Amino acid sequence: MPMTLALGLRLVLATALFGAAGAVSSELRMASRAKMAARSHANPIRRVVDLLQKMQKQAESLPGARWWSVGAPRAVEAYEYAEPGGLRDRPGGYDKFMCYCTTGTGQLESAITSNEEKIEQVAASLQEAESRKSQLDADLKKHKADREAGEAAVATAKALRAKEAAMFAKTVSDYKANLAAMAKAIEAISKGMAGSFLQSATSGALRRLAVDADMPASDRDVLTSFLSQSGSSDYAPQAGQISGILQQMQETMEKDLKDAQASEENAVSVFEALMAAKTAEIEALTTAIEQKLEASGELGLEIANMKEDSDDTAKTLAEDKAFLAELSKGCATKKQEQEERTKIRTDELLAIADTIHFHSE
């Protein structure tokens, strides 16, 4: 009776384990039932052992199984990871997924390191570019101010030259008029026609010149006295003295005229040199302004591109870090699930093996 009871309990245990496996196909079950019906005359214990051995083979073929064979472990590849809804067991799937965890993690860490270095490099390049652009803009501001000052100097020099030229023209005109008046006076006195000269309009010019001319006071008095006569015979004794004074004034005035002309020529030469220098300076500043405007514009575009690149890299870096965290968490979870599944399968196989061994004794 105890032997029969133990045998019944073993049969109940085998049946329960068979139900727990849950993965045996309906075709296998139908085939097993047909064979068992055909061998209804066989030993009941043998039938249980056969059934357990079939369960053992089926369990060994299931994914994640680990079992013991003659005291030695053997692993069965049986896990493949996919997105939710696509999770299924296939030979080699788990190992492929764990390989992806290793390589994917390494690639992400490498990409994160690379992007962090890139962000630092771009930041340094951006700082340098902004510094260069700031210097270019400062140079542009100075060049423009210098050009404006040069153009203002040119305008001032032209106005001054025009004024000096007008003054020179008036001076030359006055000198020529005075020289002509003195030439007539000297000619008239030398011909004994001083009286008719004193009554002419030209004598009036000499009267004004006698007042303004730079001469000794005694000569001025003699000349003024002569010019104030109205054609009297008193002029004759003074003719030689008056002629000498006028000739001295004529020589002085001719010299002053030549000095004025030489001064004007020098002023014109200085003006032309100034204009040439300022024109060259303005042209050089204009060229520099155009070049630096172009360089500043290109540098501004480069800075904008670097800022955009830095922003894109920062976004990619954040996404990579987030994905790495998710991947690490997912890999750890799947590894734990696989370990638990393997332990369950191993325990099932050990239980089946023990039951088979017990019934085979």
C-alpha positions as CSV (number, residue, x, y, z in Angstrom):
1,M,0.0,0.0,0.0
2,P,2.7,2.6,0.8
3,M,4.5,1.7,-2.4
4,T,1.2,2.2,-4.3
5,L,0.6,5.5,-2.5
6,A,4.1,6.8,-3.3
7,L,3.7,5.7,-6.9
8,G,0.5,7.7,-7.1
9,L,2.1,10.8,-5.6
10,R,4.9,10.5,-8.1
11,L,2.4,10.3,-10.9
12,V,0.5,13.4,-9.6
13,L,3.9,15.3,-9.3
14,A,4.8,14.4,-12.9
15,T,1.4,15.4,-14.1
16,A,1.7,18.8,-12.3
17,L,5.1,19.5,-13.7
18,F,3.9,18.6,-17.1
19,G,1.1,21.1,-16.8
20,A,3.5,23.8,-15.5
21,A,5.7,23.5,-18.5
22,G,2.8,24.9,-20.6
23,A,4.9,25.0,-23.8
24,V,4.4,21.5,-25.2
25,S,2.5,21.8,-28.5
26,S,-1.0,20.3,-28.9
27,E,0.4,18.1,-31.7
28,L,2.9,16.5,-29.3
29,R,0.2,15.9,-26.7
30,M,-2.1,14.2,-29.2
31,A,0.8,12.0,-30.4
32,S,1.8,11.1,-26.9
33,R,-1.8,10.2,-26.0
34,A,-2.1,8.0,-29.1
35,K,1.1,6.2,-28.3
36,M,0.1,5.8,-24.7
37,A,-3.3,4.3,-25.7
38,A,-1.6,1.9,-28.1
39,R,0.6,0.7,-25.3
40,S,-2.1,0.5,-22.6
41,H,-0.7,-2.8,-21.7
42,A,2.8,-1.3,-20.8
43,N,4.1,-0.8,-17.3
44,P,2.5,2.4,-15.8
45,I,5.9,3.5,-14.3
46,R,7.5,3.1,-17.7
47,R,4.8,5.2,-19.2
48,V,5.4,8.0,-16.6
49,V,9.2,7.8,-17.3
50,D,8.6,8.1,-21.0
51,L,6.3,11.1,-20.5
52,L,8.9,12.8,-18.2
53,Q,11.6,12.2,-20.7
54,K,9.6,13.8,-23.5
55,M,8.8,16.7,-21.1
56,Q,12.6,16.9,-20.5
57,K,13.4,17.1,-24.2
58,Q,10.7,19.7,-24.7
59,A,11.9,21.8,-21.8
60,E,15.5,21.6,-23.0
61,S,14.4,23.0,-26.3
62,L,12.7,26.0,-24.7
63,P,14.5,29.4,-24.7
64,G,16.6,30.3,-21.6
65,A,16.9,26.7,-20.5
66,R,19.9,25.5,-18.5
67,W,20.2,22.0,-17.4
68,W,22.6,19.4,-16.1
69,S,23.7,16.4,-18.1
70,V,25.9,13.9,-16.4
71,G,26.7,16.5,-13.8
72,A,27.9,19.1,-16.4
73,P,26.0,22.4,-17.2
74,R,25.0,23.2,-20.8
75,A,23.6,26.6,-21.9
76,V,20.9,27.1,-24.5
77,E,20.7,30.4,-26.4
78,A,17.1,31.3,-26.6
79,Y,16.3,35.0,-26.2
80,E,15.7,37.8,-28.7
81,Y,14.8,41.3,-27.7
82,A,12.5,43.5,-29.6
83,E,10.2,46.5,-29.0
84,P,7.0,45.9,-26.9
85,G,4.7,43.8,-28.9
86,G,7.6,42.2,-30.8
87,L,9.2,40.3,-27.9
88,R,9.8,36.7,-28.8
89,D,12.2,33.9,-28.1
90,R,14.6,32.8,-30.8
91,P,17.9,30.9,-30.6
92,G,20.8,33.3,-30.0
93,G,18.5,36.3,-29.5
94,Y,19.5,37.0,-25.9
95,D,23.2,36.9,-26.6
96,K,22.7,39.2,-29.6
97,F,20.8,41.6,-27.4
98,M,23.5,41.5,-24.7
99,C,26.1,42.1,-27.5
100,Y,24.1,45.1,-28.6
101,C,24.0,46.3,-25.0
102,T,27.8,46.1,-24.8
103,T,28.5,47.6,-28.3
104,G,25.7,50.1,-28.1
105,T,26.8,51.3,-24.7
106,G,30.4,51.6,-25.9
107,Q,29.3,53.5,-29.0
108,L,27.1,55.9,-27.0
109,E,29.8,56.5,-24.4
110,S,32.3,57.2,-27.3
111,A,29.8,59.5,-29.0
112,I,29.1,61.4,-25.7
113,T,32.8,61.9,-25.1
114,S,33.4,63.0,-28.6
115,N,30.5,65.5,-28.4
116,E,31.6,66.9,-25.1
117,E,35.1,67.5,-26.6
118,K,33.5,69.0,-29.7
119,I,31.4,71.4,-27.6
120,E,34.6,72.5,-25.7
121,Q,36.5,73.0,-29.0
122,V,33.6,74.9,-30.6
123,A,33.3,77.1,-27.5
124,A,37.0,77.9,-27.7
125,S,36.8,78.6,-31.5
126,L,33.7,80.7,-31.0
127,Q,35.4,82.8,-28.3
128,E,38.4,83.4,-30.6
129,A,36.1,84.2,-33.6
130,E,34.1,86.7,-31.5
131,S,37.3,88.3,-30.3
132,R,38.5,88.7,-33.9
133,K,35.2,90.1,-35.0
134,S,35.2,92.6,-32.1
135,Q,38.7,93.7,-33.2
136,L,37.5,94.0,-36.9
137,D,34.5,96.0,-35.9
138,A,36.7,98.3,-33.8
139,D,39.1,98.7,-36.7
140,L,36.2,99.5,-39.0
141,K,35.0,102.2,-36.7
142,K,38.4,103.8,-36.5
143,H,39.0,103.5,-40.3
144,K,35.6,105.2,-41.0
145,A,36.4,108.0,-38.5
146,D,39.9,108.4,-40.0
147,R,38.4,108.6,-43.5
148,E,35.8,111.1,-42.4
149,A,38.6,113.2,-40.9
150,G,40.6,112.9,-44.0
151,E,37.7,114.0,-46.2
152,A,37.1,116.9,-43.8
153,A,40.8,117.9,-44.0
154,V,40.6,117.9,-47.8
155,A,37.5,120.1,-47.8
156,T,39.1,122.5,-45.4
157,A,42.3,122.6,-47.4
158,K,40.4,123.3,-50.6
159,A,38.5,126.1,-49.0
160,L,41.6,127.6,-47.6
161,R,43.4,127.3,-51.0
162,A,40.6,129.0,-52.7
163,K,40.7,131.9,-50.2
164,E,44.5,132.2,-50.5
165,A,44.2,132.1,-54.3
166,A,41.6,134.9,-54.3
167,M,43.8,137.0,-51.9
168,F,46.8,136.4,-54.2
169,A,44.9,137.4,-57.2
170,K,43.9,140.7,-55.5
171,T,47.4,141.3,-54.3
172,V,48.9,140.8,-57.8
173,S,46.2,143.1,-59.2
174,D,47.0,145.8,-56.7
175,Y,50.7,145.5,-57.3
176,K,50.3,145.8,-61.0
177,A,48.0,148.8,-60.8
178,N,50.5,150.5,-58.4
179,L,53.5,149.7,-60.5
180,A,51.7,151.0,-63.6
181,A,50.9,154.3,-61.8
182,M,54.5,154.7,-60.7
183,A,55.8,153.9,-64.2
184,K,53.6,156.7,-65.6
185,A,54.7,159.2,-62.8
186,I,58.4,158.5,-63.4
187,E,57.9,158.9,-67.2
188,A,56.0,162.1,-66.8
189,I,58.6,163.6,-64.4
190,S,61.5,162.6,-66.6
191,K,59.8,164.3,-69.5
192,G,59.1,167.5,-67.5
193,M,55.3,166.8,-67.6
194,A,54.8,166.5,-63.9
195,G,52.1,169.1,-63.9
196,S,49.8,167.3,-66.4
197,F,50.4,164.0,-64.4
198,L,49.3,165.6,-61.2
199,Q,46.1,166.5,-62.8
200,S,45.5,162.9,-64.1
201,A,43.5,160.2,-62.3
202,T,46.7,158.2,-61.9
203,S,48.1,160.7,-59.4
204,G,45.2,159.7,-57.1
205,A,46.5,156.1,-56.9
206,L,49.9,157.4,-55.9
207,R,48.5,159.6,-53.2
208,R,46.8,156.5,-51.6
209,L,50.0,154.5,-52.1
210,A,52.1,157.2,-50.4
211,V,49.9,156.9,-47.3
212,D,50.0,153.1,-47.1
213,A,53.5,152.4,-48.4
214,D,56.3,151.4,-46.0
215,M,58.9,154.2,-46.4
216,P,60.8,156.6,-44.3
217,A,58.7,159.5,-42.9
218,S,60.8,162.1,-44.7
219,D,60.3,160.4,-48.1
220,R,56.6,160.2,-47.4
221,D,56.4,163.9,-46.6
222,V,58.3,164.9,-49.7
223,L,56.1,162.6,-51.9
224,T,52.9,163.7,-50.3
225,S,53.8,167.4,-50.7
226,F,54.6,166.8,-54.4
227,L,51.4,164.9,-55.1
228,S,49.4,167.6,-53.3
229,Q,50.4,170.3,-55.8
230,S,48.2,171.2,-58.7
231,G,50.5,171.7,-61.6
232,S,52.5,174.7,-60.1
233,S,56.0,175.4,-61.2
234,D,57.3,174.5,-57.8
235,Y,57.5,170.9,-58.7
236,A,60.6,171.3,-61.0
237,P,63.3,171.6,-58.3
238,Q,61.8,168.5,-56.6
239,A,61.6,166.4,-59.8
240,G,64.9,164.6,-59.3
241,Q,64.1,163.7,-55.6
242,I,60.6,162.6,-56.4
243,S,61.7,160.5,-59.3
244,G,64.3,158.8,-57.0
245,I,61.6,158.1,-54.3
246,L,59.3,156.6,-56.9
247,Q,62.0,154.4,-58.4
248,Q,62.9,153.1,-55.0
249,M,59.2,152.3,-54.3
250,Q,58.9,150.6,-57.7
251,E,61.9,148.3,-57.1
252,T,60.6,147.4,-53.6
253,M,57.1,146.7,-55.0
254,E,58.5,144.6,-57.8
255,K,60.4,142.6,-55.3
256,D,57.3,142.2,-53.1
257,L,55.4,141.0,-56.1
258,K,58.0,138.4,-57.0
259,D,58.0,137.2,-53.3
260,A,54.2,137.0,-53.4
261,Q,54.3,135.0,-56.6
262,A,56.9,132.6,-55.2
263,S,54.9,132.2,-52.0
264,E,51.8,131.4,-54.0
265,E,53.7,128.8,-56.1
266,N,54.9,127.2,-52.9
267,A,51.4,127.3,-51.4
268,V,50.1,125.6,-54.5
269,S,52.8,122.9,-54.4
270,V,52.1,122.2,-50.7
271,F,48.4,122.0,-51.4
272,E,48.9,119.6,-54.3
273,A,51.1,117.4,-52.1
274,L,48.6,117.5,-49.3
275,M,45.8,116.6,-51.7
276,A,47.8,113.7,-53.1
277,A,48.6,112.4,-49.6
278,K,45.1,112.7,-48.4
279,T,43.6,111.1,-51.5
280,A,46.0,108.2,-51.1
281,E,45.1,107.9,-47.4
282,I,41.4,108.0,-48.1
283,E,41.7,105.4,-50.9
284,A,43.7,103.1,-48.6
285,L,41.2,103.6,-45.8
286,T,38.3,102.8,-48.2
287,T,40.1,99.6,-49.4
288,A,40.7,98.6,-45.7
289,I,37.0,99.3,-44.9
290,E,35.8,97.2,-47.8
291,Q,38.1,94.3,-46.9
292,K,37.3,94.4,-43.2
293,L,33.6,94.7,-43.9
294,E,33.7,91.6,-46.0
295,A,35.9,89.8,-43.4
296,S,33.5,90.8,-40.6
297,G,30.5,89.6,-42.5
298,E,32.1,86.2,-43.2
299,L,33.2,85.9,-39.6
300,G,29.7,86.8,-38.4
301,L,28.3,84.0,-40.6
302,E,31.0,81.6,-39.3
303,I,30.0,82.6,-35.7
304,A,26.4,81.9,-36.4
305,N,27.2,78.5,-37.9
306,M,29.4,77.6,-34.9
307,K,26.6,78.6,-32.5
308,E,24.1,76.5,-34.4
309,D,26.6,73.6,-34.5
310,S,27.1,74.0,-30.8
311,D,23.4,74.0,-30.1
312,D,22.8,70.9,-32.3
313,T,25.7,69.1,-30.7
314,A,24.4,69.9,-27.2
315,K,21.0,68.6,-28.2
316,T,22.5,65.4,-29.6
317,L,24.6,65.0,-26.4
318,A,21.5,65.3,-24.2
319,E,19.7,62.8,-26.4
320,D,22.6,60.4,-26.3
321,K,22.9,60.6,-22.5
322,A,19.1,60.0,-22.1
323,F,19.3,57.1,-24.5
324,L,22.3,55.6,-22.7
325,A,20.5,55.8,-19.4
326,E,17.5,54.1,-20.9
327,L,19.6,51.5,-22.6
328,S,21.6,50.7,-19.4
329,K,18.3,50.4,-17.4
330,G,16.8,48.2,-20.1
331,C,19.8,46.0,-20.4
332,A,20.0,45.5,-16.7
333,T,16.3,44.6,-16.6
334,K,16.5,42.1,-19.4
335,K,19.6,40.5,-17.9
336,Q,17.8,40.1,-14.6
337,E,14.8,38.6,-16.3
338,Q,17.0,36.2,-18.3
339,E,18.7,35.1,-15.1
340,E,15.4,34.5,-13.4
341,R,14.1,32.7,-16.4
342,T,17.2,30.5,-16.6
343,K,17.0,29.7,-12.9
344,I,13.3,28.6,-13.3
345,R,14.1,26.5,-16.3
346,T,17.1,24.9,-14.6
347,D,15.0,24.1,-11.5
348,E,12.4,22.6,-13.7
349,L,14.9,20.5,-15.6
350,L,16.5,19.3,-12.3
351,A,13.1,18.4,-10.9
352,I,12.3,16.4,-14.0
353,A,15.7,14.7,-14.0
354,D,15.3,13.8,-10.4
355,T,11.9,12.3,-11.0
356,I,13.1,10.3,-14.0
357,H,16.0,9.1,-12.0
358,F,13.8,8.1,-9.1
359,H,11.3,6.2,-11.3
360,S,14.1,4.5,-13.2
361,E,15.7,2.9,-10.2
